[in-house]
């Protein structure tokens, strides 16, 4: 009974859903502030993401006549639920996640595929012109970045010999020098994550200047608030996953590890924001050719490298 | 009950702190449009007060509208206004948007923005300075705050509804008004 309560507490309060949503607001603010400072602006006040969320919650929800009402209402929640479920398998407090089993890395990667699919379905069932174009672009981009993302995240498992994120982190924490081998995959994964989050230079699906705001163009009010929340939670999930797989350096003390987790996430956020500020939007054909011609070969190179190292070291 | 009140207060606070705008040109000469875009540049940095420019009317709270309403944009303006979800506000930027300006009584112009949709704040000027636009948004938010305090929101909403109806059936009501005059 007590273990069950503990599990509920971990799943819903810390480091589960509540921590995820609060930390997503914090990272959202830091992202926007950094973006503003790099453009020589002052930027929003600290409460801006909270104010935006409450404002959207209070607005009236309008559903287009031609839209499929059920799909239109459900998709934001599907997106949020997938992200919140995946977050339970990513280690936040030390090296151990709330739940873990051999193969949870695959589960998390598949959960990460759900938000883009949900956005696609939302756009498709809105039946707007811009929404349909945005939705097809989301799907095109999904097929392109998913391959280098999967390969580059599965390459480190070849050395560690496990498909569980917690065990992977524990292995690399014990052998920190092995983590340096995965640098090419880390490069490919970081760019694929930027692509997954639809941030510049890969914000082709929600290109404001061409197709208004992509798949979510017909959304407003509460449903948009949940989509925005799911998106910023996805940012936290992606950054945590990256830090668990590619930056698995631990001190061994729980509190210090948590501080280290925050420092790691902030550093990764800085890199992602730097990428967003410094580059302009790519066309969809350029995204496709970049992902296939640059990212996929880098990820495949990492697989070959890791197999050679695994063979020569007899791990 | 206290929880409901807290959420209500949070929503009111959010509405004041995060006005998202959408810009629409109803037939302006582009002078006011340049100034509106000017006020969104890093020089003025409106994100400091939470103002973001949105592409879709469904995401936005404030319709920033420039120019006298021409017959061609009239239907589009009404459509965009109706796509925005409540609570929504309209700011008329420039003399033409306020009254019709030099285009008043032109054969292809219906007049200012308020001849089609209800307007909350008028900003005169030709062309308007970006500071005036920022001050207009500030005044709108102040008005909103006072309206919440006085609890007159419902009355305002009723007035706005009446106004939209009269704007839609503008010609009919004009005829009705004229009739009693003839009798007298």
Interface residues (C-beta under 8 A of the other chain):
Chain A: X32 X36 X39 X40 X41 X42 X43 X44 X45 X47 X48 X50 X51 X52 X53 X54 X55 X56 X57 X58 X59 X60 X61 X62 X130 X208 X212 X213 X216 X217 X218 X219 X220 X221 X224
Chain B: X10 X11 X12 X13 X14 X15 X17 X18 X42 X45 X47 X48 X50 X54 X55 X56 X58 X59 X61 X83 X84 X85 X86 X87
